Amino acid sequence: MNDKKLYNNPAEIVDDALEGLAKSNKGIKVVKSHRVVVRSDVNQVIQKGLVTLVSGGGSGHEPAHANYVGEGMLTAAVCGSVFASPPPSNIECALRFAKSPAGCLVIVKNYTGDRINFGLAVEKLKNEGFKLKMIVVGEDCANHSASMTATGRRGLAGVVFVHKIAGAMASRGCTLEEIVDHLKIVCSSLGTVGVSFSAISLPGSDKLLFNLDNDVYSLGLGIHGEMGAFKEKMSSARNIVATMFDHMTGEKNPVRIDINNSRLAVLINNLGGLSNLELTLFANEVLEYFRNYPEIQIERIYIGTFMTSLNMNGASITVLKITTNSQLTDLDSKTTANGWKNQDSFGINNDFELNYKEEEKEYTKEDSTISKKMENALKEALQHVIDELIENEEYLNLLDSIVGDGDCGSTFKRVLLILKEKLNMNKLRTDSPFALLMQLSELAQKDMGGTSGGLYSVFFAAAASKINKECSITTIGESLRAGVEAIQYYGGAKQGDRTMLDALLPCLECFKSEVSSKEISKLIKEKVEEGVNETTHLKARAGRAAYTDTVHHNKPDAGAYAVGLWMKSLCNKLLIE
């Protein structure tokens, strides 16, 4: 597996990142020699007699912990190397900057290295008269062995809730003892479980920290790139969320959290590599899960990246049982820390849907109907176009696969089958070229989709603007020109860019009033064939293919070839009349 990382020197990745963070945030300063981030206004905080807060741990968990430094959250954070606890001397540096007569609270995730190193710094400075307290956060609900070891439950994303509540309490002037007493309740009301879908490597190493088959995911992992406590078969997001809550709350789990009849704050956390699309889908399934339990009240919901494991492709769910309304006030209070997203609305939005009913369109245009003879010719021409394009599905897919995703023919077939059904059921306005073109525009937009659907929709809509009752050769030519010019304007392509325009543009010069329709038909078929063949020598310069087409090809562009098919079919069945 290729797990590339961005850095200058892997040994300096943390220092470079902290420098970038401080340069872009006037609210913090960095002690580069000790990897410590401190609030810029730390002296004012101390002068006000407020309790200060220090936290930290290994790097690789960003935005934790440096991004939680700011008014309303941490006073300082100390960062170790990736997944490694910071040394006591660096922690001591942070505590000296945060020294306050009101005292300093040290918040530590439950990992042995952090407990020892932070504890050592705390005990040393206590001997110098510092007023210090340390609280350890451990809320992992998946690692069953945690209940049977001295180490206890690991600290995960739940510590972010602790940062936020402690920061709000300190800002409003609570004493060190009051904050510690309340945080003990908070910590006992936390639970977290995480999942991962792939392994990661450390910066500077191409070795994955564990192996995970494609058909399984890891449940109950920590935040240091380690394998989870369990492996489960890959399933839907809905089933994965249900499994996570089953482990978190299951009665046989000795480290379970009981959330029955509870008021909850829920933190849905990206472990680093999950796309935002997947994260919000994941969040939706979490919320849908709770719909099955009306006795549980979701007071607050937070979705984002709060505590990562480098670029781990996974997510975690943290629940906090709300025991006092002051906890909600503390969660709601504003902070300048850029790792926490201030929200103006909270809880689940049950009234989230807007109804929109698309009205059936009645396309009318004065004097736009045609004779019965012309209508029958038009129906026959449409049927011929449909049959011709469907018959060439596989070849169009082949042409499209050269520089595209190979679905051009299938896309046409999908929309043409719908068109064929409408034609057979007399649901197309073949009596009115204007109404028909508008119907085709709507069909392309809704059922064809993608760039091709958009271009054809624009083409038909623009072409309709030039249609009138006579439907003369001149009118047809003007209509075609209007459609082609619309494709050029909105699509941005031009002749020679290896697109459908290379087949369409040569046809525009064929419409001459002094020439019979049969001669025009012959001329169009010649010109469109020349345009299609010309694309075999062209390099794509427009559309998605422009980014991937690096060589010339000996086969025509799929879009141009499709134009050739329907243009020649129309000529054979319509213009010769």
C-alpha positions in Angstrom: 0.0 0.0 0.0 1.3 3.5 -0.9 0.8 5.7 2.2 2.7 8.9 1.2 3.2 11.7 3.6 4.1 15.4 3.1 7.1 16.7 4.9 10.6 18.3 4.4 12.4 16.1 7.0 10.4 13.5 9.0 12.4 14.4 12.1 11.2 18.0 11.8 7.6 17.5 10.7 6.2 18.5 14.1 8.4 21.6 14.4 7.5 22.8 10.9 3.8 22.2 11.5 3.8 24.1 14.8 5.6 27.0 13.1 3.0 27.1 10.4 0.2 27.0 12.9 1.6 29.9 14.9 2.4 32.0 11.9 -1.2 31.8 10.7 -2.8 32.4 14.1 -2.2 35.7 16.1 -3.9 34.2 19.1 -1.0 31.8 19.9 2.8 31.7 20.1 5.2 28.8 19.9 8.3 27.8 21.9 10.0 26.0 19.1 12.8 24.6 21.2 10.3 22.8 23.4 7.3 22.3 21.0 5.0 24.2 23.2 2.1 26.4 22.0 0.9 29.1 24.4 -2.0 31.7 24.2 -0.7 35.1 23.2 -2.6 36.7 26.0 -1.4 34.2 28.7 -0.1 37.0 30.9 -3.5 38.7 31.0 -5.1 35.4 31.9 -2.8 35.0 34.8 -3.2 38.6 35.9 -7.0 38.1 36.0 -6.4 35.3 38.5 -7.9 32.6 36.3 -7.1 28.9 36.4 -4.9 27.9 33.5 -5.2 24.7 31.5 -2.4 22.6 30.0 -2.7 19.5 27.9 -0.8 17.7 25.2 0.7 14.4 24.1 2.1 12.9 21.0 1.7 14.6 17.6 -0.3 13.1 14.8 -3.6 13.7 16.5 -4.2 17.2 15.0 -6.1 19.3 15.6 -5.4 18.0 19.1 -3.9 19.5 21.1 -2.2 22.6 19.8 -5.3 23.7 17.9 -7.3 23.8 21.1 -5.2 26.5 22.6 -7.2 29.7 22.8 -9.6 31.7 24.9 -12.3 29.4 26.3 -10.1 26.2 26.0 -6.5 25.5 26.7 -3.9 28.0 27.9 -1.0 25.9 26.5 -0.3 22.6 24.8 2.9 20.6 24.6 3.5 18.3 21.6 5.7 15.2 21.4 7.0 13.5 18.3 4.5 11.6 16.2 2.7 9.1 18.5 5.2 9.7 21.3 4.7 11.5 24.6 6.6 14.8 25.0 9.5 14.7 27.4 9.1 16.1 31.0 11.3 19.1 30.3 9.0 20.3 27.5 6.0 19.8 29.7 7.7 21.7 32.4 8.2 24.6 29.9 4.5 24.7 29.2 3.6 24.6 32.9 6.0 27.5 33.6 4.4 29.7 31.0 0.9 28.8 32.4 1.8 29.3 36.1 -1.1 31.1 37.8 -1.8 31.9 41.4 -5.3 30.4 40.8 -3.6 27.2 39.9 -3.1 25.1 36.7 -5.0 22.0 35.6 -3.1 19.5 33.6 -5.4 17.3 31.3 -3.9 14.0 30.2 -5.2 11.2 28.0 -4.8 7.8 29.6 -1.6 6.5 28.0 1.3 5.3 30.2 3.9 7.6 28.6 1.7 10.7 29.0 0.8 9.8 32.6 4.4 9.3 33.6 5.9 12.3 31.8 3.2 14.8 32.7 3.1 13.4 36.2 6.9 13.8 36.6 6.7 17.5 35.5 3.8 18.2 37.8 5.5 16.7 40.8 8.7 18.5 40.2 7.0 21.9 39.9 4.9 21.2 43.0 8.1 21.2 44.9 8.7 24.8 43.6 5.4 25.9 44.9 3.3 25.6 41.8 -0.4 25.0 42.4 -1.1 22.0 40.1 -3.7 19.3 39.6 -3.7 16.6 37.0 -6.8 14.8 35.7 -6.6 11.7 33.4 -9.2 11.0 30.8 -9.9 7.4 29.6 -13.2 6.6 27.9 -12.5 3.8 25.4 -15.5 1.5 25.4 -14.2 -1.1 23.0 -11.1 -2.6 24.6 -12.6 -5.2 27.0 -9.2 -6.0 28.4 -9.0 -2.5 29.8 -11.2 -3.5 32.8 -8.7 -6.2 33.8 -5.5 -4.1 33.5 -3.9 -1.5 35.7 -3.6 0.8 32.8 -7.4 1.2 32.4 -9.3 2.6 29.4 -7.5 4.5 26.7 -8.0 8.2 26.2 -9.6 9.0 22.9 -11.6 11.9 21.4 -13.6 12.4 24.6 -10.7 14.5 25.9 -11.9 17.3 23.5 -15.2 17.6 25.5 -13.1 17.9 28.7 -11.0 20.6 27.1 -14.1 22.5 26.2 -15.9 22.3 29.5 -12.8 22.9 31.5 -11.9 25.9 29.4 -15.4 27.5 29.8 -15.3 26.9 33.5 -11.9 28.5 33.8 -13.0 31.5 31.7 -15.9 32.3 34.0 -13.7 32.2 37.1 -14.3 28.8 38.6 -11.7 27.6 41.1 -9.2 24.8 40.4 -11.0 22.6 42.9 -14.4 23.3 41.3 -13.1 22.4 37.9 -11.5 19.2 39.0 -14.5 18.0 40.9 -16.8 18.7 38.0 -14.5 17.1 35.4 -14.5 13.9 37.4 -18.2 13.7 36.7 -17.7 14.5 33.1 -14.9 11.9 32.6 -17.1 9.2 34.2 -19.9 10.1 31.7 -17.8 9.7 28.6 -17.6 6.8 26.1 -15.9 6.4 22.8 -15.5 3.7 20.1 -13.7 3.9 16.8 -13.4 2.1 13.5 -10.8 2.0 10.8 -10.9 0.8 7.2 -7.2 0.8 6.4 -3.8 1.0 8.1 -1.4 3.9 8.2 2.4 4.4 8.3 4.5 6.9 10.1 6.2 9.8 8.3 9.4 8.7 6.8 8.4 5.0 6.8 6.7 3.0 4.1 5.8 0.2 6.6 2.2 -0.1 7.6 1.6 -0.3 11.3 -0.8 -3.3 10.9 -2.4 -5.3 8.1 -6.1 -5.2 7.3 -7.7 -7.2 4.5 -10.0 -5.4 2.1 -13.1 -7.2 3.3 -12.8 -6.3 7.0 -12.6 -3.3 9.2 -11.1 -2.8 12.6 -13.3 -2.0 15.5 -12.2 -0.5 18.8 -8.9 1.0 17.8 -6.9 3.7 19.7 -5.3 6.8 18.1 -1.8 5.6 17.6 -2.1 3.7 14.5 -2.7 0.4 16.3 -5.0 -2.4 15.3 -8.5 -2.4 16.9 -9.7 -4.9 19.5 -11.9 -6.7 16.9 -12.1 -7.3 13.2 -15.5 -7.2 11.5 -16.7 -8.0 8.0 -17.2 -4.9 5.9 -20.8 -3.8 5.7 -23.0 -0.8 5.1 -22.4 2.4 7.1 -25.7 1.7 8.9 -24.6 -1.7 10.1 -21.2 -0.5 11.1 -22.7 2.3 13.3 -25.1 -0.3 14.9 -22.1 -2.6 15.6 -20.2 0.3 17.2 -23.1 1.1 19.5 -23.6 -2.6 20.3 -20.0 -2.7 21.5 -20.2 0.6 23.3 -23.4 -0.2 25.3 -23.6 -4.0 25.3 -24.3 -5.4 28.7 -21.5 -8.0 28.4 -18.9 -5.3 27.8 -17.2 -4.5 31.1 -16.2 -1.1 29.9 -19.7 -0.2 28.5 -21.4 3.1 28.9 -25.1 3.0 29.8 -26.9 5.7 27.8 -30.5 4.6 28.3 -32.8 7.5 29.2 -29.9 9.9 28.9 -29.3 13.4 27.6 -26.3 13.2 25.3 -23.7 15.4 23.5 -22.4 13.4 20.6 -19.0 13.9 18.9 -18.6 12.3 15.5 -14.9 12.4 14.7 -12.9 11.9 11.5 -9.8 9.9 12.4 -8.0 11.7 9.6 -8.5 10.1 6.3 -12.3 9.9 5.9 -13.7 12.1 3.2 -16.2 14.8 4.3 -18.8 13.1 2.1 -18.4 9.8 4.1 -18.2 11.6 7.4 -21.6 13.3 7.0 -23.1 10.1 5.7 -21.7 8.4 8.8 -23.2 11.1 11.0 -26.5 10.6 9.4 -26.5 7.0 10.3 -25.6 7.8 13.9 -28.6 10.2 14.1 -30.8 7.6 12.4 -29.7 5.0 15.0 -30.9 7.3 17.8 -34.3 7.6 16.1 -34.9 4.1 17.3 -34.4 5.2 20.9 -36.8 8.1 21.7 -35.9 7.9 25.4 -32.4 9.1 24.5 -32.3 12.9 24.0 -29.5 14.3 21.7 -28.8 17.7 23.2 -25.7 18.5 21.1 -24.2 17.0 17.9 -20.7 17.8 16.7 -19.3 16.6 13.4 -15.8 17.1 12.2 -12.1 16.4 12.7 -11.3 16.6 16.4 -8.8 13.9 17.3 -6.9 12.1 14.5 -4.5 9.2 14.0 -2.6 10.9 11.2 -4.5 10.0 8.0 -6.3 7.0 9.4 -9.3 6.1 7.2 -11.9 5.8 9.9 -14.1 7.5 12.5 -15.0 7.5 16.1 -18.2 8.2 18.1 -18.0 9.8 21.5 -21.0 10.3 23.8 -21.1 12.5 26.8 -24.0 12.0 29.2 -25.2 15.5 30.2 -25.8 15.6 33.9 -26.2 19.4 34.4 -27.4 22.2 32.2 -24.2 24.1 33.0 -22.4 21.5 30.8 -24.5 22.6 27.8 -23.7 26.2 28.6 -20.0 25.4 28.7 -20.2 23.5 25.4 -22.0 26.4 23.8 -19.7 29.1 25.0 -17.5 30.7 22.4 -13.8 30.0 22.0 -11.0 31.4 19.9 -9.4 28.0 19.6 -9.4 27.1 15.9 -9.8 23.4 16.5 -13.3 23.8 17.8 -16.2 25.0 15.6 -18.4 27.5 17.4 -22.0 26.7 16.6 -25.1 28.9 16.7 -27.6 26.1 16.5 -27.5 22.8 18.5 -29.0 19.4 18.7 -30.8 17.5 16.0 -32.7 19.4 13.3 -35.8 17.3 12.8 -37.3 20.0 10.5 -34.6 19.7 7.9 -36.5 19.0 4.7 -38.0 21.5 2.2 -40.6 20.2 -0.1 -40.4 21.0 -3.8 -42.8 19.7 -6.3 -41.8 20.1 -9.9 -44.8 21.2 -12.0 -45.6 19.4 -15.2 -44.5 21.7 -18.0 -46.9 22.6 -20.8 -44.7 23.7 -23.7 -46.6 26.0 -26.0 -45.5 28.5 -28.6 -47.9 30.4 -30.9 -48.1 28.8 -34.4 -45.5 26.2 -33.5 -47.5 23.1 -34.7 -46.6 21.3 -38.0 -48.5 19.3 -40.6 -49.5 15.6 -40.0 -47.1 14.6 -42.8 -44.2 16.4 -41.2 -45.1 14.9 -37.8 -45.1 11.4 -39.1 -41.7 12.0 -40.7 -40.4 13.4 -37.4 -41.6 10.3 -35.5 -40.0 8.0 -38.0 -36.7 10.0 -37.8 -36.8 9.8 -34.0 -37.3 6.1 -34.0 -34.4 5.7 -36.4 -32.1 7.8 -34.2 -33.0 5.7 -31.2 -32.4 2.4 -32.9 -29.1 3.6 -34.4 -27.6 4.9 -31.2 -28.7 1.9 -29.1 -27.3 -0.5 -31.7 -23.9 1.3 -31.3 -23.8 1.2 -27.5 -20.8 -1.1 -27.2 -18.7 0.8 -29.9 -19.5 4.2 -28.3 -18.4 2.7 -24.9 -15.2 1.5 -26.5 -14.4 4.9 -28.0 -15.2 6.6 -24.7 -12.9 4.3 -22.8 -9.9 5.6 -24.8 -9.7 8.8 -22.8 -12.9 8.7 -20.7 -14.8 6.4 -18.3 -16.2 4.2 -21.1 -19.9 4.8 -20.5 -20.9 7.0 -23.5 -23.0 4.3 -25.2 -24.6 3.2 -22.0 -25.5 6.7 -21.1 -27.2 7.2 -24.5 -29.0 3.9 -24.2 -30.4 4.7 -20.8 -32.0 7.9 -21.9 -33.0 6.6 -25.3 -35.0 3.7 -23.8 -37.0 6.3 -21.9 -37.4 8.4 -25.0 -38.6 5.3 -26.9 -41.2 4.5 -24.3 -42.5 8.1 -24.4 -42.6 8.0 -28.2 -44.5 4.7 -28.2 -47.0 6.0 -25.6 -47.5 9.2 -27.6 -46.1 11.3 -24.7 -43.9 13.3 -27.0 -45.1 16.5 -28.6 -44.2 15.5 -32.1 -46.8 17.8 -33.4 -44.8 20.8 -32.2 -41.0 21.0 -32.9 -40.7 23.7 -30.2 -42.4 21.6 -27.5 -40.5 18.5 -28.6 -37.1 20.2 -28.3 -38.0 21.4 -24.8 -39.1 17.9 -23.8 -35.8 16.6 -25.2 -33.9 19.2 -23.2 -35.7 18.2 -20.0 -35.1 14.5 -20.7 -31.4 15.1 -21.3 -31.1 17.1 -18.1 -32.9 14.6 -15.8 -32.1 11.2 -17.3 -28.9 11.6 -19.2 -27.0 13.4 -16.5 -23.4 14.4 -16.4 -21.7 16.8 -18.7 -23.2 15.2 -21.8 -26.7 15.5 -20.4 -26.0 19.2 -19.6 -24.7 20.0 -23.1 -27.5 18.2 -24.9 -30.1 19.9 -22.6 -28.6 23.3 -23.4 -28.4 22.4 -27.1 -32.1 21.5 -27.4 -33.3 24.4 -25.3 -31.4 26.9 -27.4 -32.4 25.3 -30.6 -36.1 25.5 -29.6 -35.9 29.3 -29.5 -35.5 29.5 -33.3 -38.3 27.1 -34.2 -41.6 28.2 -35.8 -44.5 26.7 -37.6 -43.0 26.6 -41.0 -40.0 24.5 -40.0 -38.3 25.5 -43.2 -34.7 24.6 -44.2 -33.7 28.1 -43.1 -35.5 27.7 -39.7 -33.8 24.3 -39.1 -30.4 25.8 -39.9 -31.0 28.7 -37.5 -32.2 26.3 -34.8 -29.1 24.1 -35.3 -26.8 27.1 -35.2 -28.4 28.4 -32.0 -27.9 25.0 -30.3 -24.3 24.7 -31.4 -23.5 28.2 -30.3 -25.0 27.5 -26.9 -22.8 24.4 -26.5 -19.8 26.5 -27.4 -20.7 29.3 -25.0 -21.6 27.2 -21.9 -19.2 24.3 -22.6 -16.2 26.4 -23.5 -15.0 24.1 -26.3 -14.3 25.0 -29.9 -13.6 23.3 -33.2 -10.4 21.2 -33.0 -10.8 20.3 -29.3 -11.9 16.7 -30.0 -15.5 17.0 -28.9 -19.0 16.7 -30.4 -18.5 20.2 -31.8 -16.1 18.9 -34.4 -19.0 17.0 -35.9 -21.6 19.7 -35.4 -19.8 22.9 -36.6 -19.1 21.8 -40.2 -22.9 21.2 -40.6 -23.8 24.8 -40.1 -22.5 25.9 -43.5 -24.7 23.4 -45.3 -28.0 25.2 -44.9 -28.5 27.3 -48.0 -31.9 28.6 -49.1 -31.1 28.1 -52.8 -30.3 24.4 -52.4 -32.8 21.6 -52.1 -33.3 19.7 -48.9 -32.0 16.5 -50.5 -28.8 18.2 -51.5 -28.5 19.7 -48.0 -29.0 16.3 -46.6 -26.2 14.8 -48.7 -23.9 17.7 -47.8 -24.5 17.4 -44.1 -23.7 13.7 -44.1 -20.5 14.4 -45.9 -19.5 17.2 -43.6 -20.4 15.4 -40.4 -18.4 12.4 -41.5 -15.4 14.6 -42.2 -15.7 16.2 -38.8 -16.0 12.8 -37.0 -13.0 11.4 -38.9 -10.9 14.5 -38.1 -11.2 13.8 -34.4 -9.1 10.7 -34.9 -6.1 13.0 -35.3 -6.9 15.4 -32.5 -5.8 15.5 -28.9 -8.6 16.3 -26.4 -8.5 19.9 -25.2 -11.8 20.2 -23.5 -13.8 18.2 -20.9 -12.5 15.6 -18.5 -10.5 13.9 -21.3 -8.3 17.0 -21.6 -6.7 16.0 -18.3 -5.9 12.5 -19.3 -5.4 12.5 -23.1 -1.6 12.6 -23.6 -1.4 10.8 -27.0 -3.1 10.9 -30.4 -5.5 8.2 -31.2 -6.6 6.4 -34.4 -10.2 6.3 -33.4 -12.8 9.1 -33.4 -14.1 10.9 -30.3 -17.2 9.2 -28.8 -19.2 12.3 -28.6 -18.5 13.3 -32.2 -19.2 9.8 -33.4 -22.6 9.9 -31.6 -23.4 13.2 -33.3 -22.6 11.6 -36.6 -25.0 8.8 -36.0 -28.0 10.9 -35.1 -27.3 13.6 -37.6 -27.1 11.1 -40.5 -30.2 9.4 -39.2 -32.1 12.6 -39.2 -30.9 13.4 -42.7 -32.0 10.1 -44.0 -35.4 10.2 -42.6 -36.3 13.9 -42.4 -34.4 16.3 -44.6 -35.0 14.2 -47.8 -38.7 14.8 -47.4 
